[in-house]
Amino acid sequence: MPSGSGRSSGTATSSIDPPSAGAPIISAEHLSRRFGDLVAVRDVSLEVHRGEIFGILGPNGAGKSTTIRMLCGILDPSSGTATVVGHDVAREPDKVKERIGYMTQRFSLYEDLSVVDNLTFYAGIYGLAGTRRRARIADVLERTGLAGRRKQLAGTLSGGWKQRLALACATIHEPPLIFLDEPTAGVDPVSRREFWEQIHAIASQGTTAVMTTHYMDEAERCHRLAFIFRGELLDLGTPDEILRRRQLRVAELEVGDARAAATELRARPEVEEVAHYGHRLRLAVRALADPQALAREVLTGRGIAITSMRETHPTVEDAFVSMVRADADAGASPDAAVGAS
């Protein structure tokens, strides 16, 4: 699973203070969606608070986009209920759509129209007219840095500028809630950082942002997270809460024979993962075991020299990999197989 632009294995999760909890802007209970025999989303329940940045994470095909489309009123749930901005997504999908912004995975604006023409078109769709429309267009052009490109055709913009324009169109009507479906996929690292600055600026003004991503480093920029795998919700909480529940400790080490060292370490039941990062190994262990003591015990006994070693912080990616593997192990057990049938 990609981790975005040069994930730093020693970086701790950000401790972003979430907004104070009030009436949730999204409330979903036992939400499921089937496509024939395929269950794309299974029994997902979650709440999103007003003003927070909420991340829905998972690999491609996990059910993230299907979940988003149900919450936007685009897809009807096969079962379960959801209320978004005060409206039921199944009974009042049009009212939901009027009060949200939605930015799709792929650039979906009109490439043969200019930047300002796209903004004007979407402002009209959302009912803005006259003085208010002109004021909003001028404001978003200035805020997003697009003022100097107002006459440029959208199709000639680079990926990062297209992303800015798509976000501007999705927020032109100042919705209380925006959905962003993998908005940074295929965008360069600098543009991704600038995009996140815009998201935090929007959230600081009270707008709630719900985004899907498979970039694990982006999870650390969210107030709270929902981890989805094979259509099911594996965990939900702040990045720090999720990490505490996984009870992982991580060490980075340089050794004389990295391949042999990895093989020896993976044989131990306490080991969650051994990953190669250049000349280094990243060792994650379960149940808060001491990774450095374990490495010394295993490798020294096998005659493998440890050049350097230090403990570092576990990341959201470590937690997600741990959850996915635990889920896969449970699914492979005889009891789980009987229950599934």
N, C-alpha and C positions, 0 to 999 in steps of 0.2 A: 504494500500500500504506500503510495507516495506520501511524503511528509512535507512537501512544499519546498521552499527555497532554503536549502542548506540547514536543516534542522540541527541545532546545537544540543548535543546529548547531555550537556551539563546545565541546561537552563531550567530553572524552577518554573512551576506554573505561576501565572500572574494572579495576584490576589485582588481582583476587581470587586469592589463592593457592589452587590446587586441593589436595585431600587427597593424601596420598602414595599412589602407585600400588601396588596389591596385586593379588590375584586379582580380576578384573572381576566385578561383580555382574550385568552383562549382557554377553553376547558373541553378536553376530549375524554370520553369514557368508552373503553372497550372497542375502539375503532378498528374495523377490519375491512379489507377490500380483496375480493376475488376476481380473477379473470379466468372464467371457466374453471378448470381444476387447479389452477395456480393460485395460491394464497400469497399475494404480494405484501400485505400488511395484516398482522394477526394480533388482535386484542391489545392495542396501544392505548394507554391512558396517561394523560399528562396535562399540566397546567402551565401557562405562560403568564408572567406578571407584567403589568404595564411598565413601560420604560426600560425593560431589560433587553439584552442581546442574548438570544437563545439559539444555541447551535444544535442541529440534528446531524449526527455523525454516523458514518458507516461506509463500507466499501461500495463500489458500483454494484447495482442490483440488490442492495439491501432493503429497499422500500422507502428510502428517504423522499424521493420525488413524488411517489404515490401518496405518501402521507401529506406532503405539502399541498398537492392538488385537491385532496379531500378537504383540507382546512380552508382552501381558497374558494370552495364551492364549485370547482371545475369537474371533479369526480364525485359521484354519489357513493357514500359508504355502503358496503354490503351488509354490515351490521355495526351496531354501536351508534353513539351520538357525539356531536361536537357543536359547541357554541363559540362563535368568533365575532368579536366586536358587538356582542349582544344579540347576535342572530344565529339561528339554527342553520347549519350548512346544508342540510338536506331540504328543509322546508323553505328557506329564504336565501338561496344562493345568490340571487341578484343583489340583494341588500348587502350581503357580505362583500361582493365584488366592488360595490360603490364606495366602500369605506376602507379598502386596503390598497396597497401598491404591490405589484408582482413583477419581479425581474427574473426572466427565464434563464435556463442554462446557456442557450445559444442567443446570439445577438438577433433580436426579432423586430427591430425597428425598420423604418423604410430607408433603404440605402440610397435610393435615388432622390431623396429629399434632403435639404440642408439640416443642419443642427437645429436652427431656430424653427424651421417648418415642422420638424418632428415634435418639438416642444409645443408648438401651437396646436398641432393636431391632437396630441394627447391631452392638453389642457381643455380642448373642446369636448373630447370624449367624456371627461370627468365633470363637465358642466361649468367650467370657468369661462367667463366672458368679460368683455370690456376692460375697465380699469384694473380689476383684480387679475385678469389673465395677463395683461401686459406687465403688471408688477411682479407676478410670480415668475414669469419667464425671465425678466431682468434679474431677479434675485438668484434663481438657480444658475443662470449663465455665469454670474459673478462668483457665486459660492463654489461652483465646480471647476472654475478656470476655463470654461468653454466660451467666454465672451469673445475672445480673439478668433474663435473658429465658428462663429455663429452662421456664417454663410457657406461653410465647407460642407460638401456632400457627406452624409453619414457613412456611406460605403467606402470612402477614402480615408477614414480615420484609422489609426492604429488600434490594436486590441485594448490598450489601456484607456484611450479616449472614447472608444465605443462603450466601454464599461461605464465610464462617467456619464455619458449621454443616456444610457439605459437606466441608470440610477436616478438621473434627473427627471426622466419621463415618468418613472414609477412613483416619484415623490412630488410631482408638480402640483398635485391637489392637496398636499399636506395631510396625508392619511395618518391615522393614529397607529397603524400597523403596516409593516412592509414584509413581504416574503421574498427571500433571495435564494434562488435555486442554483447552487454551485456557481456563484457569481464570479469567482476568481479562477475558474478552470482555464488553463491555457494563457494566463496573464503573467507577465514578467514580475520578478520579486519587488521591484520598485513600485510598480503600479499596484501591486497587491497591498503594500504598506500604505500607500496613499488612499486606496479604497477603504481600508480599515479606519483610517483617520476620519474619513467622511461618515462612516457608519457610527463611530463613537460620537461624532459631533451631532448627528441626527438623534441618536439615543439620548444625549444629554439635554436635548430640547423636549423630551417626553415621548418620542416616537418609539414604539416597540419594533425590534427587528428579529425576525426568525429566519435563519439561514441553514441550508444544507451544505455539507462539505465532506470530502474525504481527505482533506489535508489536516493531519493531526495537530500541526503547530497552530492552526487557526483556532482550534478548540480552546487554547489557553487565552484567547482574547475575548471569550464569551463569559457572560455572568453565570449561566447554567447550561448544561448539556444533556441531551438525550442520545444514548448510544443505541443504534438499531442494527441488527444483524439478522439476515434471513427473515425479514419482516417483523421481528419481535424486538421489544424494548428490553435491552440488557441491563441498563442502569440509567439513573437520572439524578442530577445534582450539580453542585458547583464542581469545577475541576479539582479543588482540594478535597472535597468530600468523596469524590469518586476514587481518587488516589488513596485516601485513607482506608476505604473499604477493601481495596485490592491487597493491602499489606505487603507491598513490594519494597525491596531495597536493591540498589543498583551500584555496581562498581565498574570502573573502566580500568583495563590493565593492558600492558604491553608484555608480550612473552616471546620466548625464543622460537617456539613453533606454534603459531596461532591455530593452525588447522588441527593439530594433535590436541592442543589444549581445549579447543572447543568440543572435540569428541569426548574427551574425558569429563568435562564439566556437564555436558548434556546427559550423561549417564546417571547423574545424581538426582534423586526425586525432589529435592528442594529447589532445583533450578527451573525457572520459568522460561528463560530464553538466553541464548548466547548468540550475539550478532557481531558480525565483522564491520568495523569502520576503519578502513585503511589498514594501518598496522596495529590497530587497537581492537580489543574485544570488549564488548559491553555485556556484562553479566547481570541478569535480573533474577532474584531469588524470592521465594514465597515466604509467607508467615513471618516476616520481619527477621529472617535468619541473617547472619552477618556474612555478606558476600565476600569480603576480604579474607576472613578466617577460612571460609569454605574454599576459596581459590588456593590459599596457601596449603591447606590440608590435601587437596586433590592433586595439585600440580607439582608441589615439592616432592610428594611421594612417588610421582612418576618421572622424576628427573627433568621436569620442564621448568626452565628458569623464568622467573618473573622479573622483568626489567623495571617496571614501575606499576603502581596501582594506587587508585584513590576512589573513595566513595563519592557518588554524585546523586543528584535528585532524580527520582523517577519522573517520567513524563506521561501526558495523557495517552500518547501512542503506546507506551509500555502497558498502561492500564487496559487499553482497548484490545491489544494483542492477547493479554492475559484473559480477558473476558471471552474473546472469540474462541480461544483454545479450550477454556473450561466448558463452553457451550458445546463445542465439537466433541469433547470427551464424554460429556453427559449424554449427547445424542447417540454415541457409539456404544453406550453401556447396555447390557441386556434388559435392565429394568426400564430404561428410557425407550427402548425399542418396543417393549410390550405396551407401554403407556401410549406410544404414538399410534399403535394399531387400534 
